[in-house]
Amino acid sequence: MTAGQADLDSELRELLAELTSDTLPLEAPPETPLLRDGIGLDSLGATMLLTQIEQRYGIDIAGEDLNLDALASISTLAAYICARLSPS
C-alpha cells in the first residue's frame, strides 16, 4: 500500500465510521467487506458513501464501475479512488 493509499484508507475509515455511527470501520482489516456482514452498509448507506466520495474526490464510482466492484472492501475502494486520483 502506498503512502497516498494509506492516507486515503484512513479517510475512508473515518467516513465509514461516520456513516455507520460505529467504530468498527476504524479497526476492521482492509479486506473487510463494506456491505452486509462486513461493515454493514445497506443500500442507503452505500448511496451516501458514493455521494460523499463524489463530493470529496470528484469521482463518480457508480458511473464508472457498473458492477460496483470497487465497493467490495475497504482496500478495494481505497485502491480504486487512489488509481483515479493518480495522474495517468
C-alpha positions as CSV (number, residue, x, y, z in Angstrom):
1,M,0.0,0.0,0.0
2,T,1.4,3.4,-1.0
3,A,1.5,6.4,1.4
4,G,-1.3,8.0,-0.6
5,Q,-3.4,4.9,-0.4
6,A,-2.8,4.6,3.3
7,D,-3.9,8.2,3.9
8,L,-7.0,7.5,1.7
9,D,-7.7,4.3,3.6
10,S,-7.7,6.3,6.9
11,E,-10.0,9.0,5.4
12,L,-12.4,6.3,4.1
13,R,-12.4,4.5,7.5
14,E,-13.4,7.8,9.2
15,L,-16.1,8.4,6.6
16,L,-17.5,4.9,7.1
17,A,-17.5,5.3,10.9
18,E,-19.4,8.5,10.4
19,L,-21.9,6.9,8.0
20,T,-22.5,3.8,10.2
21,S,-22.2,5.6,13.6
22,D,-19.9,2.7,14.6
23,T,-16.2,2.4,15.3
24,L,-15.9,-1.0,13.5
25,P,-14.6,0.6,10.3
26,L,-11.7,2.2,12.2
27,E,-10.3,-1.1,13.3
28,A,-11.5,-3.6,10.7
29,P,-9.0,-5.4,8.4
30,P,-8.6,-3.9,5.0
31,E,-10.3,-6.9,3.3
32,T,-13.5,-6.3,5.4
33,P,-16.5,-6.2,3.0
34,L,-18.3,-2.9,3.0
35,L,-21.8,-4.4,2.6
36,R,-23.9,-6.8,4.6
37,D,-21.9,-8.8,7.2
38,G,-18.7,-6.7,6.9
39,I,-19.0,-3.0,7.7
40,G,-22.8,-3.4,7.3
41,L,-23.6,-0.7,4.8
42,D,-27.1,-1.1,3.4
43,S,-28.3,0.4,0.1
44,L,-28.9,3.8,1.6
45,G,-25.5,3.8,3.4
46,A,-23.8,2.8,0.1
47,T,-25.6,5.6,-1.7
48,M,-24.5,8.0,0.9
49,L,-20.9,6.7,0.7
50,L,-20.9,7.1,-3.1
51,T,-22.3,10.7,-2.8
52,Q,-19.6,11.6,-0.3
53,I,-16.8,10.2,-2.5
54,E,-18.1,12.1,-5.5
55,Q,-18.2,15.3,-3.4
56,R,-14.8,14.9,-1.8
57,Y,-12.8,13.4,-4.6
58,G,-14.8,14.2,-7.7
59,I,-15.1,10.5,-8.6
60,D,-18.4,9.0,-9.8
61,I,-17.9,5.4,-8.9
62,A,-21.5,4.4,-9.9
63,G,-21.0,6.0,-13.3
64,E,-17.6,4.4,-13.9
65,D,-17.9,1.0,-12.2
66,L,-21.2,-0.5,-13.2
67,N,-20.8,-3.6,-11.1
68,L,-19.6,-1.6,-8.2
69,D,-16.7,-3.9,-7.7
70,A,-14.9,-1.0,-6.0
71,L,-17.2,-1.4,-3.1
72,A,-16.1,-5.0,-2.3
73,S,-13.9,-3.9,0.7
74,I,-12.2,-1.0,2.3
75,S,-8.9,-1.8,0.4
76,T,-10.6,-2.2,-3.0
77,L,-12.4,1.2,-2.5
78,A,-9.1,2.9,-1.4
79,A,-7.2,1.4,-4.4
80,Y,-10.0,2.4,-6.9
81,I,-10.0,6.0,-5.7
82,C,-6.2,6.2,-5.5
83,A,-6.0,5.0,-9.1
84,R,-8.5,7.6,-10.3
85,L,-6.7,10.4,-8.4
86,S,-3.2,9.5,-9.7
87,P,-2.1,11.2,-13.0
88,S,-2.1,8.8,-15.9
